[in-house]
Amino acid sequence: MVYTLSYQIYKYEHGLSAAEQRAADVRSGEAAAALRDLRLRLGRACRPGRRVRPARGADAMTASVRVPSSAR
């Protein structure tokens, strides 16, 4: 909602009614929950090393591979 400047000043000086305060509290709670969910989703998406799971037996396959040493 868009309020005129004079109405905003009046509300600032006189405060909100109980119903208006409850509505503002509900809106701020919803916004906080949405931001928390967004932060968690972004955190999961940006977490390094969690995107690809190794295939089964990957450790056994890499353990049997020999890399020739260049120092020989």
N, C-alpha and C positions, 0 to 999 in steps of 0.2 A: 504494500500500500504506500501511496505517496501522500504525505501530509504537508500542509502549508507551513511555512516557517513560523508564523504566529501561533499555530496550533502546537507545533513542536516545542516552542518556548513555553507556552502555557502548561503543557504536560510536564516539562522539565521542572517548572517552578512549583506545580501543584501535586505532582506525583501521579501514579496510576491507581485506578480503582482495583479492588481485589480481583475482579474477573479479568481485567486487562493484565494484571501482574501474573495470574495463573496462565493465561494464554501466552504471555511472553516467556514464562518458565518452560512451558511445553515446547515452544518453538526452539528455544536455546538448547533444551535437552535433545530434541530431534537432530539439530545441527551438530551437536557434540557427538552423538552416536554415529551419524553419517561420516564425520571426519575420522572417528576412531576406526570405523570399518574400512575406509579408504586407506588410512595409514597402514593397517594390517595387511590389506591386499597388496599394496605397493611394496611393503616389506617382504612379503612372500615372493613376489615376482622378481625383486632385485637381489634376493639372497644368493650369494655366490656358492657354487658347488652343489646345489640342490636340484638342478634341472634334470640331469640325466642319471638314471640309476645304472650301475654296471650290470652286465648280463651275468647269469649264473655261471660259475666256473671261471670267471675272468681272472681270478687270482691264480688258478691252476695253469691257465694258458700263459699268463705273463711270466710265471715262475719257470716254465720249461724253455723259454726263449733265451738263447745265448747270444750275446753281443760280442763279437771279436774285439779284442783290445787292440788299439792302434799302437801300443807300446811294444808289441812283440816283434 
